[in-house]
Amino acid sequence: MIRTGTIGVGYLGRFHAQKHKALGGLVGIYDSNTEVSQNVSEELDVKSFESITELLDSVDAVSIASATQSHYEVAKLAIQSGKHVLIEKPITESVGDAEELVALANQNKVLIQVGHIERFNPVFKAGAKLIQKPEYIECRRIAPFKPRGVDVNVILDLMIHDLDLVLSLTEGKPEILDVWSRSIVTQDIDLVRARLRIGETIVELDSHRFAPMTERRMFLSQHGCEVHINMGEFKLEVADVKGRYPDSQSPVVLREENFEKTDALYDEVQSFIQSIETNVEPVVSGQDGLNALQLAQEIAEKANV
């Protein structure tokens, strides 16, 4: 059994701790806010450690769900202690810090998994299998304002999920064609639209965090097939040309599939543990997290706030 801990048990970290507990390996938790840590400790009936180093001495792996600004220092300490780490997205605040963590993990022979949870969404996984060479990708990710997310701009808060998905589907160095952004609620970027070219693929992304509703959608298009992935409603819609379905009476075949809602965070944490047990690269590696962060930072630099 892989012994695990969770560092940072606020809103999101509490869920990480719950999943580790459900999987049977949770030894304990740590949070700089002792009241929060004590509450989660009592809820899950696990030890609340008084320091990060004390927790690290008792585990094989940790989830790091503390504030983004602390990811680098906490992960560095864990990796240097020989512990595997699951780091919530974004992997770090800066590309340089992320590069150092990836190098340290290689040196210490431990795994980094980054919390890009949409990779575990069953609708995305099914839709991605239908498109081999996407010519056009459109992503829309919007959400109501949440004060707990304003420690980073909307690119690192929301759009980075789609950047990771897009990078997993394409090949080549991203070229940023155009970026438009606005500050609405915070002093940082709250609304952003970006247009990219990656190899032969044109990508358009739209993210903002001042919307009256939540949407998480992706359109994938290649010659003869278009796929609409609704990650929020767990629905997949596909349009295929007749040649792929010769018995159809219509030149275009439309089909729809609804998926059961799954616990993507549970699947993510379970995949992390399985990667450690089998010593295989995680679904979302440290390098994947670094790549998404680097593209996010490049988009932010071109933003016009």
C-alpha positions as YAML, in Angstrom:
chain: A
units: angstrom
residues:
- id: 1
  name: MET
  ca: [0.00, 0.00, 0.00]
- id: 2
  name: ILE
  ca: [1.31, 3.41, -1.01]
- id: 3
  name: ARG
  ca: [1.22, 5.69, 2.03]
- id: 4
  name: THR
  ca: [-0.13, 9.11, 1.09]
- id: 5
  name: GLY
  ca: [-0.70, 12.56, 2.55]
- id: 6
  name: THR
  ca: [-2.30, 15.82, 1.47]
- id: 7
  name: ILE
  ca: [-0.65, 19.21, 1.89]
- id: 8
  name: GLY
  ca: [-3.18, 22.02, 1.81]
- id: 9
  name: VAL
  ca: [-6.70, 20.91, 2.78]
- id: 10
  name: GLY
  ca: [-8.75, 23.98, 1.95]
- id: 11
  name: TYR
  ca: [-11.62, 23.79, -0.53]
- id: 12
  name: LEU
  ca: [-9.91, 21.60, -3.13]
- id: 13
  name: GLY
  ca: [-7.34, 19.91, -0.91]
- id: 14
  name: ARG
  ca: [-10.10, 18.53, 1.31]
- id: 15
  name: PHE
  ca: [-11.43, 16.62, -1.71]
- id: 16
  name: HIS
  ca: [-7.95, 15.27, -2.44]
- id: 17
  name: ALA
  ca: [-7.71, 14.00, 1.12]
- id: 18
  name: GLN
  ca: [-11.14, 12.37, 0.79]
- id: 19
  name: LYS
  ca: [-10.05, 10.48, -2.33]
- id: 20
  name: HIS
  ca: [-6.80, 9.31, -0.74]
- id: 21
  name: LYS
  ca: [-8.82, 8.14, 2.26]
- id: 22
  name: ALA
  ca: [-11.26, 6.26, 0.01]
- id: 23
  name: LEU
  ca: [-8.32, 4.55, -1.70]
- id: 24
  name: GLY
  ca: [-7.01, 3.39, 1.66]
- id: 25
  name: GLY
  ca: [-3.57, 4.99, 1.76]
- id: 26
  name: LEU
  ca: [-4.12, 8.30, 3.59]
- id: 27
  name: VAL
  ca: [-1.76, 8.64, 6.56]
- id: 28
  name: GLY
  ca: [-2.41, 12.27, 7.36]
- id: 29
  name: ILE
  ca: [-2.72, 15.88, 6.28]
- id: 30
  name: TYR
  ca: [-1.08, 19.26, 6.78]
- id: 31
  name: ASP
  ca: [-2.38, 22.81, 6.41]
- id: 32
  name: SER
  ca: [-0.85, 26.04, 7.67]
- id: 33
  name: ASN
  ca: [-4.34, 26.94, 8.93]
- id: 34
  name: THR
  ca: [-4.55, 24.74, 12.02]
- id: 35
  name: GLU
  ca: [-8.32, 25.15, 12.36]
- id: 36
  name: VAL
  ca: [-8.89, 23.93, 8.79]
- id: 37
  name: SER
  ca: [-6.45, 21.07, 9.29]
- id: 38
  name: GLN
  ca: [-8.12, 20.01, 12.54]
- id: 39
  name: ASN
  ca: [-11.58, 20.02, 10.97]
- id: 40
  name: VAL
  ca: [-10.51, 17.80, 8.08]
- id: 41
  name: SER
  ca: [-8.53, 15.59, 10.47]
- id: 42
  name: GLU
  ca: [-11.67, 14.95, 12.51]
- id: 43
  name: GLU
  ca: [-13.83, 14.47, 9.40]
- id: 44
  name: LEU
  ca: [-11.53, 11.82, 7.92]
- id: 45
  name: ASP
  ca: [-10.19, 10.42, 11.21]
- id: 46
  name: VAL
  ca: [-6.55, 10.89, 10.20]
- id: 47
  name: LYS
  ca: [-3.60, 12.64, 11.81]
- id: 48
  name: SER
  ca: [-3.09, 16.37, 11.35]
- id: 49
  name: PHE
  ca: [0.68, 16.81, 11.18]
- id: 50
  name: GLU
  ca: [2.31, 19.86, 12.75]
- id: 51
  name: SER
  ca: [4.77, 20.39, 9.88]
- id: 52
  name: ILE
  ca: [5.29, 19.42, 6.26]
- id: 53
  name: THR
  ca: [8.56, 17.66, 7.05]
- id: 54
  name: GLU
  ca: [6.86, 15.55, 9.73]
- id: 55
  name: LEU
  ca: [4.22, 14.47, 7.22]
- id: 56
  name: LEU
  ca: [6.83, 13.73, 4.54]
- id: 57
  name: ASP
  ca: [8.71, 11.46, 6.95]
- id: 58
  name: SER
  ca: [5.58, 9.29, 7.20]
- id: 59
  name: VAL
  ca: [4.46, 8.92, 3.56]
- id: 60
  name: ASP
  ca: [5.54, 7.74, 0.10]
- id: 61
  name: ALA
  ca: [3.56, 10.32, -1.90]
- id: 62
  name: VAL
  ca: [1.59, 13.52, -1.45]
- id: 63
  name: SER
  ca: [-1.10, 15.61, -3.09]
- id: 64
  name: ILE
  ca: [-0.14, 19.28, -3.04]
- id: 65
  name: ALA
  ca: [-3.25, 21.44, -3.08]
- id: 66
  name: SER
  ca: [-1.95, 24.51, -1.29]
- id: 67
  name: ALA
  ca: [-1.98, 27.98, -2.87]
- id: 68
  name: THR
  ca: [-0.31, 28.17, -6.28]
- id: 69
  name: GLN
  ca: [2.38, 30.46, -4.89]
- id: 70
  name: SER
  ca: [3.54, 27.67, -2.56]
- id: 71
  name: HIS
  ca: [3.62, 24.82, -5.10]
- id: 72
  name: TYR
  ca: [7.30, 25.22, -5.95]
- id: 73
  name: GLU
  ca: [8.67, 25.26, -2.40]
- id: 74
  name: VAL
  ca: [6.41, 22.49, -1.14]
- id: 75
  name: ALA
  ca: [6.97, 20.23, -4.16]
- id: 76
  name: LYS
  ca: [10.72, 20.83, -4.08]
- id: 77
  name: LEU
  ca: [10.87, 19.77, -0.43]
- id: 78
  name: ALA
  ca: [8.80, 16.66, -1.15]
- id: 79
  name: ILE
  ca: [10.82, 15.65, -4.22]
- id: 80
  name: GLN
  ca: [14.13, 16.16, -2.43]
- id: 81
  name: SER
  ca: [12.73, 13.89, 0.29]
- id: 82
  name: GLY
  ca: [12.16, 11.19, -2.33]
- id: 83
  name: LYS
  ca: [8.37, 11.50, -2.41]
- id: 84
  name: HIS
  ca: [6.12, 11.26, -5.45]
- id: 85
  name: VAL
  ca: [3.92, 14.33, -5.93]
- id: 86
  name: LEU
  ca: [0.51, 15.10, -7.40]
- id: 87
  name: ILE
  ca: [0.49, 18.88, -7.83]
- id: 88
  name: GLU
  ca: [-2.73, 20.76, -8.46]
- id: 89
  name: LYS
  ca: [-2.68, 22.90, -11.60]
- id: 90
  name: PRO
  ca: [-0.91, 25.09, -12.46]
- id: 91
  name: ILE
  ca: [2.24, 23.16, -11.60]
- id: 92
  name: THR
  ca: [3.97, 26.36, -10.39]
- id: 93
  name: GLU
  ca: [3.79, 30.13, -10.87]
- id: 94
  name: SER
  ca: [6.81, 30.32, -13.18]
- id: 95
  name: VAL
  ca: [8.20, 28.26, -16.02]
- id: 96
  name: GLY
  ca: [11.66, 28.28, -14.45]
- id: 97
  name: ASP
  ca: [10.34, 26.79, -11.21]
- id: 98
  name: ALA
  ca: [8.47, 24.09, -13.13]
- id: 99
  name: GLU
  ca: [11.58, 23.22, -15.14]
- id: 100
  name: GLU
  ca: [13.53, 22.83, -11.91]
- id: 101
  name: LEU
  ca: [10.90, 20.53, -10.39]
- id: 102
  name: VAL
  ca: [10.85, 18.30, -13.48]
- id: 103
  name: ALA
  ca: [14.65, 18.05, -13.41]
- id: 104
  name: LEU
  ca: [14.67, 17.33, -9.67]
- id: 105
  name: ALA
  ca: [12.07, 14.59, -10.06]
- id: 106
  name: ASN
  ca: [14.20, 12.91, -12.72]
- id: 107
  name: GLN
  ca: [17.29, 13.14, -10.51]
- id: 108
  name: ASN
  ca: [15.46, 11.72, -7.48]
- id: 109
  name: LYS
  ca: [13.62, 9.08, -9.52]
- id: 110
  name: VAL
  ca: [10.16, 10.16, -8.35]
- id: 111
  name: LEU
  ca: [7.01, 10.92, -10.33]
- id: 112
  name: ILE
  ca: [5.21, 14.21, -10.81]
- id: 113
  name: GLN
  ca: [1.58, 14.19, -11.85]
- id: 114
  name: VAL
  ca: [-0.17, 17.52, -12.48]
- id: 115
  name: GLY
  ca: [-3.85, 18.03, -11.67]
- id: 116
  name: HIS
  ca: [-5.27, 18.69, -15.13]
- id: 117
  name: ILE
  ca: [-8.43, 16.84, -14.21]
- id: 118
  name: GLU
  ca: [-10.22, 17.11, -17.58]
- id: 119
  name: ARG
  ca: [-7.91, 14.42, -18.98]
- id: 120
  name: PHE
  ca: [-9.97, 12.02, -16.85]
- id: 121
  name: ASN
  ca: [-13.33, 13.25, -18.14]
- id: 122
  name: PRO
  ca: [-14.94, 10.27, -19.96]
- id: 123
  name: VAL
  ca: [-16.47, 12.49, -22.66]
- id: 124
  name: PHE
  ca: [-13.10, 14.02, -23.53]
- id: 125
  name: LYS
  ca: [-11.44, 10.60, -23.62]
- id: 126
  name: ALA
  ca: [-14.12, 9.23, -25.95]
- id: 127
  name: GLY
  ca: [-14.17, 12.27, -28.23]
- id: 128
  name: ALA
  ca: [-10.40, 12.45, -28.52]
- id: 129
  name: LYS
  ca: [-10.30, 8.91, -29.91]
- id: 130
  name: LEU
  ca: [-12.45, 9.97, -32.88]
- id: 131
  name: ILE
  ca: [-10.09, 12.68, -34.14]
- id: 132
  name: GLN
  ca: [-6.63, 11.65, -35.35]
- id: 133
  name: LYS
  ca: [-5.50, 14.86, -37.08]
- id: 134
  name: PRO
  ca: [-7.54, 17.84, -35.90]
- id: 135
  name: GLU
  ca: [-7.67, 20.74, -38.36]
- id: 136
  name: TYR
  ca: [-9.61, 23.04, -36.05]
- id: 137
  name: ILE
  ca: [-10.18, 23.07, -32.27]
- id: 138
  name: GLU
  ca: [-12.45, 25.46, -30.42]
- id: 139
  name: CYS
  ca: [-12.57, 25.60, -26.60]
- id: 140
  name: ARG
  ca: [-14.97, 27.55, -24.42]
- id: 141
  name: ARG
  ca: [-14.59, 27.52, -20.63]
- id: 142
  name: ILE
  ca: [-16.52, 30.08, -18.60]
- id: 143
  name: ALA
  ca: [-17.63, 30.24, -14.97]
- id: 144
  name: PRO
  ca: [-19.24, 32.55, -12.41]
- id: 145
  name: PHE
  ca: [-16.90, 34.63, -10.29]
- id: 146
  name: LYS
  ca: [-15.37, 32.79, -7.31]
- id: 147
  name: PRO
  ca: [-13.14, 34.79, -4.95]
- id: 148
  name: ARG
  ca: [-11.09, 31.70, -4.05]
- id: 149
  name: GLY
  ca: [-9.68, 31.50, -7.60]
- id: 150
  name: VAL
  ca: [-8.23, 34.98, -7.89]
- id: 151
  name: ASP
  ca: [-4.70, 34.13, -6.74]
- id: 152
  name: VAL
  ca: [-3.95, 33.64, -10.46]
- id: 153
  name: ASN
  ca: [-5.28, 35.14, -13.70]
- id: 154
  name: VAL
  ca: [-8.03, 33.44, -15.68]
- id: 155
  name: ILE
  ca: [-5.50, 31.88, -18.05]
- id: 156
  name: LEU
  ca: [-3.93, 29.94, -15.18]
- id: 157
  name: ASP
  ca: [-7.27, 29.48, -13.44]
- id: 158
  name: LEU
  ca: [-9.45, 28.19, -16.30]
- id: 159
  name: MET
  ca: [-7.87, 28.30, -19.75]
- id: 160
  name: ILE
  ca: [-4.89, 26.18, -18.73]
- id: 161
  name: HIS
  ca: [-7.20, 23.14, -18.59]
- id: 162
  name: ASP
  ca: [-7.95, 23.57, -22.31]
- id: 163
  name: LEU
  ca: [-4.34, 24.35, -23.16]
- id: 164
  name: ASP
  ca: [-3.35, 21.00, -21.67]
- id: 165
  name: LEU
  ca: [-6.10, 19.19, -23.61]
- id: 166
  name: VAL
  ca: [-5.14, 20.91, -26.87]
- id: 167
  name: LEU
  ca: [-1.45, 20.09, -26.41]
- id: 168
  name: SER
  ca: [-2.35, 16.45, -25.81]
- id: 169
  name: LEU
  ca: [-4.16, 16.35, -29.17]
- id: 170
  name: THR
  ca: [-1.69, 18.20, -31.39]
- id: 171
  name: GLU
  ca: [1.92, 18.10, -32.50]
- id: 172
  name: GLY
  ca: [4.27, 20.99, -33.10]
- id: 173
  name: LYS
  ca: [5.35, 24.22, -31.46]
- id: 174
  name: PRO
  ca: [2.43, 26.54, -30.66]
- id: 175
  name: GLU
  ca: [2.33, 29.87, -32.47]
- id: 176
  name: ILE
  ca: [0.19, 32.58, -30.88]
- id: 177
  name: LEU
  ca: [-1.71, 34.43, -33.60]
- id: 178
  name: ASP
  ca: [-3.84, 36.78, -31.55]
- id: 179
  name: VAL
  ca: [-4.85, 37.47, -27.93]
- id: 180
  name: TRP
  ca: [-7.59, 39.73, -26.59]
- id: 181
  name: SER
  ca: [-8.18, 40.16, -22.86]
- id: 182
  name: ARG
  ca: [-9.88, 42.28, -20.22]
- id: 183
  name: SER
  ca: [-9.75, 42.89, -16.47]
- id: 184
  name: ILE
  ca: [-13.30, 42.98, -15.08]
- id: 185
  name: VAL
  ca: [-13.41, 42.02, -11.41]
- id: 186
  name: THR
  ca: [-9.77, 41.77, -10.39]
- id: 187
  name: GLN
  ca: [-6.63, 43.69, -11.29]
- id: 188
  name: ASP
  ca: [-5.54, 40.75, -13.45]
- id: 189
  name: ILE
  ca: [-6.89, 39.06, -16.59]
- id: 190
  name: ASP
  ca: [-10.51, 37.91, -16.10]
- id: 191
  name: LEU
  ca: [-11.55, 37.43, -19.74]
- id: 192
  name: VAL
  ca: [-9.31, 36.19, -22.53]
- id: 193
  name: ARG
  ca: [-9.66, 34.97, -26.10]
- id: 194
  name: ALA
  ca: [-6.70, 33.49, -27.92]
- id: 195
  name: ARG
  ca: [-6.08, 32.13, -31.41]
- id: 196
  name: LEU
  ca: [-3.19, 29.75, -32.01]
- id: 197
  name: ARG
  ca: [-1.65, 27.60, -34.69]
- id: 198
  name: ILE
  ca: [-0.10, 24.29, -33.65]
- id: 199
  name: GLY
  ca: [1.32, 22.42, -36.61]
- id: 200
  name: GLU
  ca: [-1.58, 22.11, -39.06]
- id: 201
  name: THR
  ca: [-4.21, 22.90, -36.42]
- id: 202
  name: ILE
  ca: [-5.93, 26.23, -35.79]
- id: 203
  name: VAL
  ca: [-7.04, 26.61, -32.16]
- id: 204
  name: GLU
  ca: [-9.43, 29.19, -30.72]
- id: 205
  name: LEU
  ca: [-9.91, 29.47, -26.95]
- id: 206
  name: ASP
  ca: [-12.33, 31.54, -24.90]
- id: 207
  name: SER
  ca: [-12.21, 31.73, -21.08]
- id: 208
  name: HIS
  ca: [-13.72, 34.11, -18.58]
- id: 209
  name: ARG
  ca: [-14.72, 34.02, -14.94]
- id: 210
  name: PHE
  ca: [-17.50, 36.58, -14.74]
- id: 211
  name: ALA
  ca: [-20.28, 34.61, -16.45]
- id: 212
  name: PRO
  ca: [-23.84, 33.89, -15.28]
- id: 213
  name: MET
  ca: [-23.37, 30.18, -16.01]
- id: 214
  name: THR
  ca: [-20.73, 27.47, -16.33]
- id: 215
  name: GLU
  ca: [-19.66, 25.99, -19.67]
- id: 216
  name: ARG
  ca: [-16.91, 23.52, -20.51]
- id: 217
  name: ARG
  ca: [-17.06, 22.69, -24.22]
- id: 218
  name: MET
  ca: [-14.67, 21.66, -26.97]
- id: 219
  name: PHE
  ca: [-15.21, 21.30, -30.72]
- id: 220
  name: LEU
  ca: [-12.80, 19.12, -32.72]
- id: 221
  name: SER
  ca: [-12.89, 19.08, -36.51]
- id: 222
  name: GLN
  ca: [-11.04, 17.11, -39.16]
- id: 223
  name: HIS
  ca: [-11.90, 16.25, -42.74]
- id: 224
  name: GLY
  ca: [-15.13, 14.25, -42.66]
- id: 225
  name: CYS
  ca: [-15.79, 14.42, -38.94]
- id: 226
  name: GLU
  ca: [-16.69, 16.98, -36.27]
- id: 227
  name: VAL
  ca: [-16.96, 16.20, -32.57]
- id: 228
  name: HIS
  ca: [-18.65, 18.32, -29.91]
- id: 229
  name: ILE
  ca: [-17.45, 17.47, -26.40]
- id: 230
  name: ASN
  ca: [-19.63, 18.86, -23.63]
- id: 231
  name: MET
  ca: [-17.51, 18.14, -20.54]
- id: 232
  name: GLY
  ca: [-19.95, 19.77, -18.14]
- id: 233
  name: GLU
  ca: [-23.03, 17.85, -19.28]
- id: 234
  name: PHE
  ca: [-21.18, 14.62, -20.15]
- id: 235
  name: LYS
  ca: [-22.52, 14.63, -23.69]
- id: 236
  name: LEU
  ca: [-20.76, 13.75, -26.96]
- id: 237
  name: GLU
  ca: [-22.19, 14.79, -30.34]
- id: 238
  name: VAL
  ca: [-20.64, 13.66, -33.61]
- id: 239
  name: ALA
  ca: [-21.19, 14.54, -37.27]
- id: 240
  name: ASP
  ca: [-19.68, 12.08, -39.79]
- id: 241
  name: VAL
  ca: [-19.78, 12.09, -43.57]
- id: 242
  name: LYS
  ca: [-21.70, 9.25, -45.18]
- id: 243
  name: GLY
  ca: [-18.58, 7.44, -46.37]
- id: 244
  name: ARG
  ca: [-17.86, 6.33, -42.84]
- id: 245
  name: TYR
  ca: [-21.40, 4.90, -42.58]
- id: 246
  name: PRO
  ca: [-22.27, 3.58, -46.08]
- id: 247
  name: ASP
  ca: [-25.73, 2.32, -45.05]
- id: 248
  name: SER
  ca: [-26.97, 5.79, -44.13]
- id: 249
  name: GLN
  ca: [-29.51, 7.54, -46.38]
- id: 250
  name: SER
  ca: [-28.12, 10.98, -45.48]
- id: 251
  name: PRO
  ca: [-24.82, 12.48, -46.63]
- id: 252
  name: VAL
  ca: [-24.08, 13.35, -42.97]
- id: 253
  name: VAL
  ca: [-24.62, 11.00, -40.05]
- id: 254
  name: LEU
  ca: [-25.39, 12.60, -36.69]
- id: 255
  name: ARG
  ca: [-25.09, 10.69, -33.46]
- id: 256
  name: GLU
  ca: [-25.18, 11.51, -29.78]
- id: 257
  name: GLU
  ca: [-23.98, 9.72, -26.68]
- id: 258
  name: ASN
  ca: [-24.59, 10.58, -23.06]
- id: 259
  name: PHE
  ca: [-22.13, 9.45, -20.41]
- id: 260
  name: GLU
  ca: [-22.58, 8.64, -16.75]
- id: 261
  name: LYS
  ca: [-21.11, 11.32, -14.52]
- id: 262
  name: THR
  ca: [-17.89, 10.08, -12.98]
- id: 263
  name: ASP
  ca: [-15.69, 11.21, -10.10]
- id: 264
  name: ALA
  ca: [-12.79, 12.56, -12.12]
- id: 265
  name: LEU
  ca: [-10.77, 13.54, -9.05]
- id: 266
  name: TYR
  ca: [-11.02, 10.02, -7.67]
- id: 267
  name: ASP
  ca: [-9.88, 8.67, -11.05]
- id: 268
  name: GLU
  ca: [-7.02, 11.18, -11.10]
- id: 269
  name: VAL
  ca: [-5.78, 10.27, -7.61]
- id: 270
  name: GLN
  ca: [-6.20, 6.56, -8.32]
- id: 271
  name: SER
  ca: [-4.21, 6.93, -11.56]
- id: 272
  name: PHE
  ca: [-1.46, 8.70, -9.61]
- id: 273
  name: ILE
  ca: [-1.21, 5.80, -7.16]
- id: 274
  name: GLN
  ca: [-1.23, 3.25, -9.99]
- id: 275
  name: SER
  ca: [1.59, 5.11, -11.76]
- id: 276
  name: ILE
  ca: [3.70, 4.83, -8.60]
- id: 277
  name: GLU
  ca: [2.89, 1.15, -8.16]
- id: 278
  name: THR
  ca: [3.73, 0.29, -11.77]
- id: 279
  name: ASN
  ca: [6.50, 2.90, -12.24]
- id: 280
  name: VAL
  ca: [4.96, 4.27, -15.44]
- id: 281
  name: GLU
  ca: [4.66, 7.90, -16.53]
- id: 282
  name: PRO
  ca: [1.49, 9.54, -15.20]
- id: 283
  name: VAL
  ca: [-1.34, 10.45, -17.56]
- id: 284
  name: VAL
  ca: [-0.44, 14.11, -17.00]
- id: 285
  name: SER
  ca: [3.29, 14.24, -16.35]
- id: 286
  name: GLY
  ca: [5.36, 17.04, -14.90]
- id: 287
  name: GLN
  ca: [6.52, 17.83, -18.43]
- id: 288
  name: ASP
  ca: [2.88, 18.09, -19.56]
- id: 289
  name: GLY
  ca: [2.21, 20.52, -16.73]
- id: 290
  name: LEU
  ca: [5.30, 22.51, -17.69]
- id: 291
  name: ASN
  ca: [4.22, 22.65, -21.35]
- id: 292
  name: ALA
  ca: [0.74, 23.93, -20.46]
- id: 293
  name: LEU
  ca: [2.19, 26.52, -18.08]
- id: 294
  name: GLN
  ca: [4.68, 27.74, -20.66]
- id: 295
  name: LEU
  ca: [1.94, 28.28, -23.26]
- id: 296
  name: ALA
  ca: [-0.28, 29.96, -20.67]
- id: 297
  name: GLN
  ca: [2.51, 32.37, -19.75]
- id: 298
  name: GLU
  ca: [3.17, 33.18, -23.40]
- id: 299
  name: ILE
  ca: [-0.52, 33.99, -23.91]
- id: 300
  name: ALA
  ca: [-0.53, 36.17, -20.78]
- id: 301
  name: GLU
  ca: [2.51, 38.10, -22.04]
- id: 302
  name: LYS
  ca: [0.64, 38.93, -25.26]
- id: 303
  name: ALA
  ca: [-2.54, 39.91, -23.42]
- id: 304
  name: ASN
  ca: [-3.54, 43.56, -23.62]
- id: 305
  name: VAL
  ca: [-4.82, 44.24, -20.08]
...
